[in-house]
Amino acid sequence: MAKIKYVYWKDEIGGETDELVTTAFSYGYTVGPHGEWEMVIAKEDKEVKKDETVNIMVEKIEVPPKSIVLLCPTLRHALGVVLSTAAVGEPLRIEERRTIGEVIFLPVSDGKVSKGDLLTVLNIFYAALERRLARGAAEKWLMERYRY
């Protein structure tokens, strides 16, 4: 368990930030045998310059509750690579449905990303969350149980 400060964009990337102070827990998870591939498609035209990250709006992708999103680490667009999906507004729990509508793109050369271009592919894996015991709790329980 840790007390954390989660800093997020309120309305748009590069806009006003806000923070949420909360208590967070480390969780374990089990990934099931089923997953999905989702194509990340540009929703706008955007001029890009080599080595200057830029956010690009993409067609909305619904992320189901209790799922983990990982970028496919293969260059899918000649001009660059997607570094991360992005979200604005208060953070949502993994148990909630989330929406991806923007990505952070790192160009490897100058050019223009066009509406309809494939930027990357997302791996969406379904997961079952397992709350991990606090550090040392299992050992303490075993010591108490076998102490006599």
N, C-alpha and C positions, 0 to 999 in steps of 0.2 A: 504494500500500500504506500502511496506517495501523494503528497499534496503537490499539484501541478498548476501552472498557469498556461492556458492554451490561448495563443494569440492567433486571431483569424481576421480575414478581410470581411467587413460588414456588408458591402454592396458590390464591390468590384475589385479585381486585382489591381493593386496600385492605388486604391482609394483609401477610405477611412478604415482603420483597424479597431478592433475591440478585443477584450480578453475575458476569458472565463476561468475563474479559480475554482478548482474542484479536487476531489479525492479520486485517484485512479488506482486500479489494480492491474497487475500483470496477469494475463490469462494464457492458458494453453489452449490449443485447438487441434481438432482432428479434421483433415481434409478428406472428403468423400471421393468416391470413384467417378463422380460426374462433374463436369465443368462445361463452360461455354467459351467460344471465341466471339468477340464482338469487334467489328471493324470501326475504327475511329476515323470519321470523315470530316474534312474541313467544311465549315458552314459559311465561310467568308473568304474573300480574296485578301491576301496579306503580303506586302513587300517585306522581304527578310534580308538581313545582312549577316555575312559570315561572323560567327562567334558572338553575336548579340541575341541573347534569349528574348523571346517574344511570346505573349500569350495569344492563342488562336481559338476562336469559338468553333465548336464542333457540333455535329448533330447529336441530339440528346441520347444518352445511353442510360437505361434504367439498371441499377445495380440491385439485385434482390437482397432481401434481409439475410443476415448470417452468411455472407459471402466475402471472399477476399479477392481483391483486384491486383493483378500483376501485369506490368507491361511486357509484351513479347520483345526480347532484346535484339531484334533484327531490324536493320535499317530498312524502312518501308517507303521512304520518300527520298528522292535523290538530293534534295536540298538540306536535309537534316534529320534529326532524331527527336522523338518526344521524350522529354526528361521525366514528366510527371503529369498525371491528371490534376485538375484543380477544381476547388469548390469555394464558394463564398457563402457567407452567412454562418450562423451558429453551427458548430460541429454536431453531427448526428452519430448515434451509436451504431455499431455494426449490426445490431438486431433490427435496425430500421432500414426501409427502402431508401436508397440514395440515388442521386442523379448526377451524371457527369456531363458537363456542357462546355468545358474549356480545358485546354492543355497548355503546358509550358513546352515550347519548341526551341531547340538549339540548332540553328543553321550551320552547315559545314561549308556553304558557299552562298553568294548573293543570288537573289532571284525572286520569284513570285510563287507563293502557294496559292492555288486557285480553289474556289468553292467546288466541292465534289472530290477533291484529291484524297486518297487514302494516306493517312499520316502514320498510323501504327495499328496493331491488333492488341486487344486486351485479353488476357486470360482471366476468366471469372470462375473461381472455384468455390463450391459450397463447403461450408465448414460447420462443425459442431463445437461450440465453445465449452471449455472446461475450466472452471476457476481453479487456479493453482493454489495449493496450500502456502501460507506465509512461510518465508524462509525459516527453516528450523522446526516448524510445527510437526512435521512427520517424525523427525528424530526425537523430539520431546515426547510425543505420544508413545513411541516405541520404548523409550527409557522408562516412562511411568508404567507402562503395561508390564514390562519384564523386570521391574525392580525387585519384586518379591520372590 
